Amino acid sequence: MGPTVCGAAMARQVKEQVVTMLTTNQVLGQTAGTIGRSPDTPVYAVVGFDGSASALRALDAAARLLHDRPGGMEVVYVAHLPAAATGADIGGEASAAVRQSFDDATRELSAEVRARLQRSHLRGAAQRWHFQRRDGAIADELLRVADDLRDRHGPRAAVTIVVGRSEHRYHHVVGSVPRALARHNHYPLIVIP
């Protein structure tokens, strides 16, 4: 048990260091499917956003990636009910309260994104962004948004997904959004620590 646990911990640390290096300003501009492409190639970033610290870092990284580039950013909040709640038959009043809380969260998160991007003073695609809420499984909805962007802008556009690493320890055991996105492998994925 000891060598396996130590090996896994070391592998996780190395992976985090590599991801951190990839998100520096010098390297970030050449990731996300943009290596070998012209700087004039439009880049569209799908940013998973829930207001957490890692989501804020993902938003910042996507804005830096798109700085002075053509393209845009689709910031997506996915309202996700746990499986136990979706299977339950919740009444009209409870259902309305849940919808209202998601609507409130959407407004608050959109305002937070707007304020953060305005403070960044980045040019280009970082100023061309849209915030939307989706309902469903987080990874599936982020992939659908990426598919929509690819359909809308054509195969010439580079579409990438940018998410923050899960801050919850249990996600490292039962699975996380970045892990689910990596399994699909349709689009370049940047996971920000």
C-alpha positions in Angstrom: 0.0 0.0 0.0 2.8 2.5 0.8 4.6 2.6 -2.5 1.4 2.8 -4.5 0.0 5.7 -2.4 3.4 7.5 -2.6 3.6 6.9 -6.3 0.1 8.2 -6.9 0.7 11.3 -4.8 4.0 12.0 -6.6 2.2 11.5 -10.0 -0.5 13.9 -8.9 2.1 16.5 -7.9 4.0 16.2 -11.1 0.7 16.5 -13.1 -0.2 19.7 -11.1 3.2 21.2 -11.8 2.9 20.5 -15.5 -0.6 22.0 -15.6 0.7 25.1 -13.7 3.6 25.5 -16.2 1.1 25.2 -19.1 -1.0 28.0 -17.7 1.8 30.6 -17.5 1.5 33.5 -19.9 4.2 32.3 -22.3 2.9 28.8 -22.8 -0.8 29.4 -22.5 -1.0 31.2 -25.8 0.2 28.1 -27.5 -2.1 25.5 -25.9 -5.7 24.5 -26.4 -5.3 23.3 -30.0 -3.6 26.5 -31.1 -0.1 25.0 -31.7 0.7 25.2 -35.4 -2.3 27.4 -36.1 -2.1 31.0 -37.2 -2.5 33.6 -34.5 -5.4 34.8 -36.7 -7.3 31.5 -36.1 -10.4 32.2 -34.0 -10.3 30.6 -30.6 -13.4 29.9 -28.6 -13.1 28.9 -25.0 -15.9 27.2 -23.0 -15.3 28.1 -19.4 -17.0 26.1 -16.7 -17.9 28.6 -14.0 -19.4 28.1 -10.5 -17.9 31.0 -8.6 -15.3 28.8 -6.8 -11.6 29.9 -6.6 -10.5 27.4 -9.2 -13.3 28.6 -11.5 -12.1 32.2 -11.1 -8.6 31.0 -12.0 -10.0 29.1 -15.1 -11.8 32.3 -16.2 -8.5 34.3 -15.8 -6.6 31.7 -17.8 -9.1 31.6 -20.6 -9.1 35.4 -20.8 -5.2 35.3 -21.1 -5.5 32.6 -23.7 -7.8 34.8 -25.8 -5.9 38.1 -25.2 -5.5 39.8 -28.6 -6.9 36.8 -30.5 -10.1 36.6 -32.6 -12.8 34.4 -31.1 -14.7 34.6 -27.9 -15.5 33.1 -24.5 -18.7 31.2 -23.5 -18.8 31.2 -19.7 -21.2 28.4 -18.6 -22.8 27.8 -15.2 -24.4 24.4 -15.0 -27.1 24.1 -12.5 -26.8 20.5 -11.4 -29.1 18.7 -9.1 -27.6 15.7 -7.3 -29.0 12.3 -8.5 -31.0 11.9 -5.3 -32.8 15.2 -5.8 -33.6 14.5 -9.5 -35.2 11.2 -8.7 -37.3 12.6 -6.0 -40.7 13.9 -6.7 -40.5 17.4 -5.3 -43.7 19.4 -5.2 -44.5 22.7 -7.0 -43.5 25.0 -4.1 -40.2 23.2 -3.6 -39.5 23.0 -7.3 -40.2 26.7 -7.7 -37.7 27.4 -4.8 -35.0 25.4 -6.5 -35.6 27.2 -9.8 -35.5 30.5 -8.0 -32.2 29.7 -6.3 -30.7 28.7 -9.7 -31.9 31.9 -11.2 -30.4 33.9 -8.3 -27.1 32.1 -8.6 -27.1 32.7 -12.4 -27.5 36.5 -11.9 -24.9 36.7 -9.2 -22.3 34.6 -11.1 -22.9 36.6 -14.3 -22.3 39.8 -12.5 -19.1 38.3 -10.9 -17.8 37.3 -14.4 -18.6 40.8 -15.8 -16.8 42.6 -13.0 -13.7 40.3 -13.2 -13.3 40.6 -16.9 -13.8 44.3 -16.9 -11.0 44.6 -14.3 -8.7 42.4 -16.4 -8.3 45.1 -19.1 -7.6 42.4 -21.6 -8.2 43.0 -25.3 -9.6 40.8 -28.0 -11.7 37.8 -27.4 -11.6 38.3 -23.6 -13.9 41.2 -24.2 -16.2 39.1 -26.4 -17.9 36.8 -23.9 -21.3 35.5 -23.1 -22.7 34.0 -19.9 -25.2 31.2 -19.9 -26.8 28.8 -17.6 -27.4 25.2 -18.5 -29.3 22.5 -16.5 -28.0 19.0 -16.4 -24.8 17.0 -15.9 -21.9 19.4 -15.9 -19.4 17.7 -18.3 -22.2 16.8 -20.7 -23.4 20.4 -20.8 -19.9 21.9 -21.3 -19.4 19.5 -24.2 -22.8 20.5 -25.7 -21.7 24.2 -25.6 -18.4 23.3 -27.3 -20.4 21.4 -30.0 -22.6 24.4 -30.5 -19.6 26.7 -30.9 -18.0 24.3 -33.4 -21.3 24.1 -35.4 -21.7 27.9 -35.3 -18.1 28.9 -36.2 -17.0 25.9 -38.4 -14.0 23.6 -38.3 -11.5 26.5 -38.8 -12.2 27.7 -35.3 -10.3 26.2 -32.4 -12.7 25.3 -29.5 -11.3 24.4 -26.1 -12.7 23.8 -22.7 -11.2 25.5 -19.6 -12.2 24.3 -16.1 -10.8 24.6 -12.6 -9.7 21.5 -10.8 -12.2 20.3 -8.2 -11.6 21.7 -4.8 -13.5 18.8 -3.1 -11.4 15.9 -2.0 -14.2 13.4 -2.6 -14.2 14.3 -6.4 -10.7 12.8 -6.5 -12.2 9.5 -5.4 -15.6 9.4 -7.1 -14.7 11.4 -10.2 -14.7 15.0 -11.2 -15.8 17.2 -14.1 -12.3 17.4 -15.5 -11.9 13.7 -15.5 -15.3 13.2 -17.2 -14.3 15.8 -19.9 -11.0 14.1 -20.4 -12.7 10.8 -21.1 -14.6 12.3 -24.0 -11.5 13.8 -25.6 -13.5 15.8 -28.3 -11.9 19.1 -27.5 -8.6 20.3 -26.0 -9.0 20.6 -22.2 -7.2 22.9 -19.9 -7.6 22.1 -16.2 -6.5 24.9 -14.0 -5.2 24.0 -10.5 
